[in-house]
Amino acid sequence: MVRLDRLSDFAHELSEALRLPRTSRQILDTLSQTRKTLRVEELVERVRRSERSVRENLSLLLRRGILERRIFVTANKKLAYAYSMKPVGNLLSAARQDLSETLRKLEAVARRIRGTAGETL
């Protein structure tokens, strides 16, 4: 097996740790391999998913703090967006925040279980 460069390895591990959907994983993989800012159309072509699926997953990745979005004006004078991965330090912060939120949710459920069942976990 050929070893991917470090950024691709990091993107893969981040995707796994955050349990991202398949299309989100493919988007991150593509962005980490190209190391460029890509438009939606370019991402659709590279990940071979529908535009709707790519847009939904881009929205998810933006909300979770993994991607950056840049606005630009096309040759037709229309607004468009291009996406890139945030720097590794920012990705670690986003992952830390995401995992902390998941842990808070689990702790809240555990407290409710303890309160209603009178059990200790």
C-alpha positions as CSV (number, residue, x, y, z in Angstrom):
1,M,0.0,0.0,0.0
2,V,1.3,3.4,-0.9
3,R,1.6,5.8,2.0
4,L,-0.3,9.1,1.5
5,D,1.3,12.4,2.5
6,R,0.8,13.6,6.1
7,L,-2.0,16.0,5.4
8,S,-4.1,13.3,3.7
9,D,-3.3,11.0,6.6
10,F,-4.5,13.7,9.0
11,A,-7.6,14.3,7.0
12,H,-8.4,10.6,7.0
13,E,-7.9,10.3,10.8
14,L,-10.0,13.4,11.4
15,S,-12.8,12.0,9.3
16,E,-12.8,8.8,11.2
17,A,-12.6,10.4,14.6
18,L,-15.5,12.7,13.9
19,R,-17.5,10.0,12.1
20,L,-18.1,12.1,9.1
21,P,-20.4,10.9,6.3
22,R,-18.8,9.3,3.3
23,T,-19.2,12.3,1.0
24,S,-17.6,14.6,3.7
25,R,-14.7,12.2,3.9
26,Q,-14.3,12.3,0.1
27,I,-14.4,16.1,0.1
28,L,-11.7,16.3,2.8
29,D,-9.6,13.7,1.0
30,T,-9.8,15.6,-2.2
31,L,-9.0,19.0,-0.6
32,S,-6.1,17.5,1.3
33,Q,-4.6,15.9,-1.8
34,T,-5.0,18.9,-4.1
35,R,-4.0,21.4,-1.4
36,K,-6.0,24.0,-3.4
37,T,-9.2,25.9,-3.0
38,L,-11.9,24.2,-5.1
39,R,-15.3,25.3,-6.3
40,V,-18.4,23.3,-5.8
41,E,-18.4,22.1,-9.4
42,E,-14.8,20.9,-9.1
43,L,-15.7,19.0,-6.0
44,V,-18.7,17.4,-7.6
45,E,-16.6,16.2,-10.5
46,R,-13.8,14.9,-8.2
47,V,-15.9,13.1,-5.6
48,R,-18.5,11.9,-8.1
49,R,-21.5,12.8,-6.0
50,S,-24.5,14.9,-6.8
51,E,-24.3,18.6,-6.4
52,R,-26.9,18.5,-3.7
53,S,-25.0,16.0,-1.7
54,V,-21.7,17.9,-2.0
55,R,-23.4,21.2,-1.0
56,E,-25.0,19.5,2.0
57,N,-21.7,18.0,3.1
58,L,-19.9,21.3,2.6
59,S,-22.4,22.9,4.8
60,L,-21.8,20.3,7.5
61,L,-18.0,20.7,7.2
62,L,-18.4,24.5,7.5
63,R,-20.6,24.2,10.6
64,R,-18.2,21.9,12.2
65,G,-15.3,24.3,11.6
66,I,-13.3,22.1,9.2
67,L,-13.5,24.1,6.0
68,E,-13.0,27.7,5.0
69,R,-15.2,29.3,2.3
70,R,-14.1,32.1,0.0
71,I,-16.5,34.1,-2.1
72,F,-15.6,35.3,-5.5
73,V,-17.3,36.7,-8.7
74,T,-17.4,34.5,-11.8
75,A,-16.8,35.6,-15.3
76,N,-20.6,35.9,-15.7
77,K,-20.7,38.4,-12.8
78,K,-22.3,35.8,-10.4
79,L,-21.2,35.1,-6.8
80,A,-19.7,31.7,-6.2
81,Y,-17.8,30.0,-3.4
82,A,-14.6,28.1,-3.2
83,Y,-13.6,25.8,-0.3
84,S,-10.4,24.7,1.4
85,M,-9.3,23.0,4.5
86,K,-8.5,25.1,7.5
87,P,-4.9,24.9,8.9
88,V,-4.1,21.8,11.0
89,G,-4.1,23.8,14.2
90,N,-7.6,25.0,13.5
91,L,-8.7,21.5,12.6
92,L,-7.5,20.2,15.9
93,S,-9.4,22.9,17.7
94,A,-12.6,22.0,15.7
95,A,-12.1,18.3,16.5
96,R,-11.6,19.0,20.2
97,Q,-14.7,21.1,20.3
98,D,-16.8,18.5,18.4
99,L,-15.6,15.7,20.7
100,S,-16.2,17.7,23.8
101,E,-19.8,18.4,22.7
102,T,-20.3,14.7,22.1
103,L,-18.9,13.9,25.6
104,R,-21.2,16.5,27.1
105,K,-24.2,14.9,25.4
106,L,-23.2,11.5,26.7
107,E,-22.8,12.8,30.2
108,A,-26.2,14.4,30.1
109,V,-27.8,11.1,29.1
110,A,-25.9,9.3,31.8
111,R,-27.2,11.7,34.4
112,R,-30.8,11.2,33.2
113,I,-30.4,7.4,33.4
114,R,-29.0,7.6,36.9
115,G,-31.8,9.9,38.0
116,T,-34.6,7.8,36.6
117,A,-33.3,4.3,37.3
118,G,-31.5,5.1,40.5
119,E,-28.6,3.2,39.1
120,T,-24.9,4.2,39.0
121,L,-23.0,3.9,35.8
